[in-house]
Amino acid sequence: MLEILSHSSHFLPFLPPKRRREIRKTQLSFFDFSPHFQISLSIEADFRKYLLSLMCKRSKESDMDNLMRKLPIGIQTFEDIRRKNYLYVDKTALVWRMANLGKPYFLSRPRRFGKSLLLSTFESYFLGKKELFEGLAIEQMETEWTEYPVLHLDLNAEKYDKPEKLNDILSNHLTQWELQYGKGLDEKTPSARFGGVIRRACEQTGHQVVVLVDEYDKPLLQAITNLELLEEYRQSLKAFYGVLKSTDRYLRFVFLTGVTKFSQVSVFSDLNQLNDISLDYSYATLCGITREELTATFKPEIETFGRKNHQTPEEVVTAMERNYDGYHFHPDGDGVFNPFSVLNAFSKLELGNYWFQTGTPTFLIELLQKSDYDLRTLLNGIEAPVSSFAEYRVDANNPIPLIYQSGYLTIKDYDREFQNYLLAFPNDEVRYGFINFLVPFYTPMKNNDQGFYIGKFVQDLRTGDYDSFLTRLEAFFGDIPYELNDQTERHYQVIFYLVFKLMGQFTEAEVRSARGRADAVVKTPKYIYVFEFKLNGTVEEALKQIDEKGYLIPYQADHREIIKIGVEFSAESRNLNRWLIETIE
């Protein structure tokens, strides 16, 4: 019963017109005729229904308003974002800091992480476009807004599969700059023309020059398997970027970005004063979105996403963190979200592997296979000194630097005593995207089949049908093509590792990462399964090891039924040979 603390005439206007007319014709039954009365259940029900419909209407209108907020998906030009009212995560305080504390910078970040937008922001700043920065942090920091000549070289658009492609794109940019600043008659090579443009731009404008290079390494990455072409590109870029040292007195600011920092390629060998800020604490959040930025900038989008997916704002942020957060570019720096995936999730109002799907790591998988790298180490996390992942050597048998710099691994911890970093997958999008992509290279599962296979495995264990699980696993190994199979124990372990890691998307699954633990443990609402696998041993030895090594001790206080499973492999048949099961209730 709804209490109305005024005359009923004050209440009736809130009802729909048709209902108001009906009520006026009807003798109302009141429980109390005092000034503070209770109206009939009929009116109360109408009022509640009306309020609910009004709330739904306003919620839908609010959602529509939020959907009208423009998300800058694929927009890499700062001026477009500001003039066309796209949402912008304010990084301009860091832009001002960089612009006024140094000159030649280098930054390595994964693809689609905001590098191009960052360079465009610097371009607008150095062109003195004050109006674009209204309301941003830099507005209170900059006082002069001087216009400098800006040379912006974008190497991202071209496909570098032929020697002349690099020369063509350099020549195209140089021609545009020469139309503005002129060309010297004796300037024939790209490096000579570049140096001439820089000098004349400074002399003609009276201001030092700003040089911005987007994706400096794109030609090198595309030629990485063609050593002859790679060397040709290296020589060209080394000479071109070397101009930045000889023209230093004409330069106000220099900033080069890319995915990878090549070691022995040495395109920067002549630019020895270059400041690499890729692992700099001060600039750890220069690209990407922090949690604070996410909740402050995208509050309406978070609320709309939550209503569509029946989640509270806190649950939305937690889901976003699990799927898209976790990138760290310094062990003490704040973590950042992948901006591309966050924007797409808010746009489509559902979680998805948006970043991973825009580029497949085929070359990285081939590097892993070529180097015979133990996948279990990669999937569980890698300890490494900074020298082993911050720079990539083409001639080295180590794929980790390229995997890290491409964004598939990130910094998760740091041992200050021994100066070792722990590298691991940043989040679930990358973790399961990478594992799913690996599977067809090592198992009979093809692309898009993983969900079917893994779903069946999980269902078997959830229902306690461990015989069906093992029979299905036996059939799975039987389907592995001969060319994917070998008789090494590590091969079997890697396949099991992949299967159990993928099961971790749907149930609590652990795979051994250290001595003193079972090979695998799977937890479902009713059961805990403890697995031990033997290639050169028996199932009896496997179960005995579970007991003697104390693998069950962590689960003794658990209410769930514990099931020990020993599995014996045959190197000859390349499949499960026997299994033995014991249950502990």
N, C-alpha and C positions, 0 to 999 in steps of 0.2 A: 504494500500500500504506500502510495506516494503522498507525503505531507506537503500541502501548499499553504504557505503562510500569508496569503492574501486572498481577496475575493476571487471567485472562479472566473470573473470576466477578465482578470489579468492573465489567466492561464489559457483560456480558449484560443486566443490569437495564435498560439504556437501550433495549433492543430491544422491539418489541411482544411480548406474551405468546405468541402462536401461534408466532412465529419462535423465541423462546427454547426452547419445547418441542421444536421440530424440531432445533435445534442440539444439545440435550442427547442426542438419540437418534442423532446422527450422529458418526462418528469424524472429528474435525477434523484437518486437515493443517496442521502448523505448520512454518515454515521455520527457526525457532530456538526451542529449549526453554529458553533461559536466562531469568532473571527479566525481562529486557527483550527481549520477543519480538515478532514480527510475526504477526498473525492472518491467517487465510486471506482471500482476496479476497471470498469469499462473505459473511463477516461484515462486512467493510469496506463492501461495497456496501449491505448492510442498514442499517448505521449511518449512512452518508451519506444514504440515502433517508429514514431516520427523522428525522435532523437537519433535512433540507430541509422535510419535512412539518411539523415542529415550528416551524420559522422561519416558514413560510407561515401556520400557524395563529396564531402570536403576532402576525404582521404584520396579519392580518385583525382579530384582537382589538384591536390597537392602533388600527387604522383606525376600528373601531366606537366605541372610547373617544373618539377625536378627534371623530367625528361627533356624539357625545353632548354635546360642548361647544356651548353655545348662542350662536349668532351673532345679534346684535341687529338683524336686518333689519326695517326698518319700526318699530322700537321707539324712540320719541322721548322717553320719560319716564325720567329718571335713576333715580327710586325703583324703577320696575319692573325696570330693568336690574340694580340692585344687590340687590334683595330676591329676584329670581327667577334670580340667578346667570348672567346673560348676560355675555359677554366685554365688557370696557370698556377702551378706550385712555385712560390716565390724563392728563387735561388740567387736573387740579385745581390744580397749581402756578400756572398762568397765571390760573385763576379767582381764586385768592387774591390774586394780584398786582393784577388789575384791580379787585377789590372793595375793596382797601385803598389804592389809589393815585389814585383819581379817582371821578367821579360820573356825568356824562352821557356815554355812549359811543354811537357808531354803528359798525356793522360791515356791510359788503357782502360777500356770498359767493354763489356759484352755488347753484341749487336742489339739494336732497338732498346737502348738504355738511356737515350736522351742526349747523346753526344752532339748530334747535328743541331738540335734545338739550342743546346748550350753555346755552340759556336755562333749561331744566329743571334743569340742574346748579346754576346760580345760585339758582334758586328753593329747592332743597333746602338749599343752603348758608345762605341768609338766613333760612330757617325753623328753622335751628339743629339740623337732623337729623344729629347727629354720627355716629350709628350707621351711616349710609349711606356714610360716607367712611372707614370702617375699612380700613387697609392702603393707602390712597392717599396721595399726596404731601402733600395739604393737612392731613392728620391731624397731621403734625409741625409745621405752620406756624400753625394756628389754636389759640388757647387759650381763647377766651371762648364761642364758639358761641351768640351772642345770637340770639333769635328776633325777627325784624322782620315787620311786616305787608307782605305781598307782593301787588301788583296785577299779574297776568299777563294781558296782552291778546294774544290770538292771532287775527290777521286772515287766516290761511291757509285756513280751511275754507270760507269763503263764496264764492259766484260773484257777482261784482259787475257785473251787466249792467243794473241799474235803479238810479235815484237813491236809492230808499229802502233798498236792500240795505246800504249802509254805515251808515246811521242805525240800522237794525235790529240789526246785530251790535254796534255800540257801546252801544246801549240795553240789549241782553241782558247784556253784561258789567257795565255800570253797575248794573243792577237786582240782580245777584248781590252786588256789593260793598255796595250800599245795604242789603241784607238783613242784612249783617254790621255795618255801621258807621252806618246811618241815612241819611236824606235830608232836606235843607233844603226848606222850603215854597216858597222863591223860586227854587229851582234848576230851570230849565225846559230849557235847552239842554244838549247832551252836554258841552260844555266847562265849563259852570257846575256840572253834576253831578259831573264828574270832579274839579274843584277842591275841591268840598265833601267828596267821599269821601277825598281825600288828607289834607285838614286834619283831619277827624274821626278817621281811622285813626291818625294821629300822636297826637292828643290823648287818644284812648281807650286806646291801648296804652302810651303813654309812650315810644315809639320812632319814629324817622323811618321813612318809607315807602320800599319798593323798588318801582320800576316797570319791568316787562319787556314789550317789545312785539315780537312775532314777526311777520315779514313785513309791516312797516309799509307797504310799497309795493304790496301785492297789489291793492288797489282801483285804484291809478293805472295799473299795468301792464295790467289788464284793460280799462281805459277809454282806452287810449293812442291808439286810432284814432277815438275819439268825443270831439272836442275840447270839446263842450258838457258832456258828463258828466265829463270829466277836470277841467274847471274847477270844477264843482260839488264833486267829491271833494277837489280841492285846497283849496278854501275851508274845507270841513268839517274836514279833517285839520290844516290850518294853525292853526285856532282850537283844536282839541283838543290838539295837541302843544304849542301855545303856553302851555297851563296849566302845563307842566313848568318854565317860567321863573318864572312868578308865584308858584309854590308851592315854590320852591327850598329855603326854610328848613325845609320839612317832609320833604325827600327825603334818604334815605341813599344811594341808588344808582339810576341810570337807565341802561337799556341797550336800544337799538333795533336790530333787524337787518332786512335785506332783501336783495334781489338787486341793485337799482339805486339809485344816488343821482341823483335828478333835480336838474338845475341850476335852470332858471328856474321850476320848479314851486314852489320855496321853501316847502315845508311846514315847514322848520326855520328860517325866517328870524327867527322870534321866539326861537329857541333857539340864539343865536349862540355860546354857550359849549360846544356839543356837540363832543366829541372824536371825530373820525373816525379809527378805527384800521385802516381797510381796507387801507392800504398801509404800516402801521407794522411796522418790523422786529421789534419785541418780540413782536408777536402774529401773525407770518406763519404760524405753525403751530398757531394756536388751533383751527382747523377743518381736517379732513383728517388723514391718517396719514403720518408721516415714515417713511423707510426703516428707521431704528432701531426705531421703534415696531412696524413691520410684522414684522421678524425676531424681536423680543423677545416680542411679544404673541401672534403667530400661528405660532409655530414648529411645533406639532403639525399645524396646518392646512396649512402649507407642505409638510411631509413627506408627509401624506396625499395632497395634490394631486399631488406629484411621483410617488408610487407609481402613482397612477391614470393619469397621463399619461406615465409612463416618463421622468421628468426628475429630475435631482439638485435638492436644495434651492436651490443657486445658480442653476440654470437656471430654476426656478420664479420666483425673485425677479426675475431678468432679464426674463422674460416679463411679469411683473406691472408692472415699471418701464416697459417698452415700451408697454404697453397702458393703464395707469392712472395712472402717475406724471407728473411734469412740471409740476404747478401751482406757480407761484411768485407770492407776493403781496408780495414785496419783492425787488429784484435781488440782494441779499446774503443773503436768507433761505433756509432749507432748502426743498427741494421737497417737496410732499406728494402722496400718492395720493388718488384719489377714493374716499372710504370706501364709498359705495353699491356701486360696481362691485367693489371688493375683497371685501366681505362676500358678495355674490352669487356671485362666482367661487369662493370657498372653499365656499360652500354647495352649489353645483351641480357642483363639481369640474371646471369647464371655463371657458375664457375666453369672454367674450361682450360685446356692446355694451349692458350693463345700464343704465348711466346714460343713454346717448343715446336708448335706446328709450323711456324714461319721459316724454319730452317732445320734440315735433318743432319745429324752429325755423322754421316756416312764416312767421311774421311777420317774422323776421329776413331771410329770403330775399326777401320782398316789399319790405322796406326797401332791400336791396341793388339790386334791379331798379329801384325808384323813384328811387334816387339815382344810377343809372347808374354804380355803383362798379365799378372794374376788378377783376374776380375774381382775376386773376393776382397782383395786389398782395396781396390778402387771403390767398391760398393759400400764398404764398411767405414771408409775414412782413411786418409793417408797422412802420415807424419813426414814433414819435409822441411829442410831449411829454405829460406827465401831464395837462395841462389838456384834451387832446383825447380822453381815454378814461376818466378817473375820474368824470366827471359826464355825464349824458345830457340833451340839450336836445331837446324834442319838435319844435321848429320848425327845427332844424338839419338840413342835408342830409348827415348823417354817421352811418352806422349802426354805426361801430366801437365807441363806448362801450357800446351795448347788447349787442353781440356779445361784447365783453370781459367785461362784468359778468355776462352769462348763463353764462359758463364755457366758451365756445367758443374763446377766445383767452386767453393768459396771458403773463406777463412772462418773456422768455427772455434778455434782455441789457439793459445800460444804458450809454449814452455819457455819462460824467460831465462831459466838457468842454462838450458841447452840450445836455446834459440831455434826451436823447431815449431813449425806451424802445423795445426791439424786442419786438413782440407777435407770437405765433405759436401754432399749435395745441399744446396741452400734450402730447398723446400720440396713439397710433394709433387708439384708440377714437374720439376726437373728430375726428381728421384725416379718417379714411376714412368715419366716420359722416356728417360734414358734407358731404364731397365727394359721397358717394353720394346724399345728400338733395338736393344741388344739381342733379345730373345731369338729372332729368326736367324741370326748369325751362328747360334750355338745349339738350337733345338729345332724340332719339326714344326713348331708353332709359327705360322705366317702372320704378317701384319693383320691386325684387327681380329685375330683368332684368340688372342690372349685372354680376353674377358670370358670367353666360353670355357676354355680349358681351366683357368684358375677358378672360375665360379663353381665348376663341378668338383674340383678338389676341396674347396672350402665347404661346400654343402655336405660332402661325405663326412668330413671331420666334425662339422656341427651336429650332425645326426648320430654320431658315434659309429658310423659304418666304416671302420678303418680297413676292413678287408676290401671293400669297394675302392677305397682310396689307393691302396697298394696295388690292386689289380689294374686300376686306371693308370697308375704311375708306370707299371710294367708295360702296358700298351704304349704309353707315351715314349718310353725309351726304345721300344721296338720300332717306332716310326722314325727314329733319327736316321737320316741318310748316312751312308757309309762315309762320305767325304767329310761329314761334320763330326764324326766319331773317332776316338782313338782309345787306346787301352790304358792311358795314364789315370792314376787316381784323381789328379787335379781336375781332369776333364769332367768326371762324374760329380765331383764336389762343386764345380762351377755351375753345372746344370741344376743340381739340387739347390744351390744358393739362389739362382735366378728364380726358380719356382717358388721357394719359400719367401723370398723378398716380395714377389708379386702378390702372394697371399696376404702379406702384411697390409695391403690396401683395404682388406675386408675383415680381417681378424688379427688378433695379436700373435704375430709370428716372429720368432727370433732365430737367427742363424749364428753358429759359433763364430766368435771373433777373437777368442783367446783360449789358451789352455785352461783346463779345469771346468769346462762347460760342455754340455751335450752338443752334438752336431746340429740339432734343431729342436726347438720347442714351439708348439702351437697351442694357444689357449682359446677355447670357445666358452660360451656361457656354462656348459655342463662338464666339459672335459679339459684335461691338460695332457697333451701328447709329448713324450720325450723320445726323440729319435737318436739312434746311433747307427752309422753306416760303416760297413767293412768291405773293402775290395779284396784284401788278402787276409781274410779272417772269417770266422763263422758267426752265425747269429747268436749262438750261445755266448761267445766271447763278447759280443756287442752288449747283450743284456748284463753280463757280469761286470763289464766296464761301467755301465750306468750305476750299478750298485756300489762298486768299489770306489769310484771317483766321487761319490756323493752328489750326483747330478740331481737327485730328487729332493735334497735337503731344503732348497728354497721354497718348495711347494708343499711341505708336510702339514702346514697349518691351514692350507687351502681346503675349502669344502668340496671342491670339484673332484670328480673321479680322475685318478692319474693312470695313464696308459703308457707302458714302456714298449717301444717297438725297436727291435733289432733287425737290420736289413743287410743281407749279404749280396754282393755283386759278383758277377762272373765276368772276368776279363775276356774270356773266350766268346761267350754269347753276347757280351756288351749289354747286359740287361740285369734286372733283379733276378737272383737265383733262388733265394729263400727269404722268408721273414718269420719272425717269432714274436709273439705278443703276450704280455702279462699285464693284468689290470690290478690296481690297488685302490680299493674303495675306502 
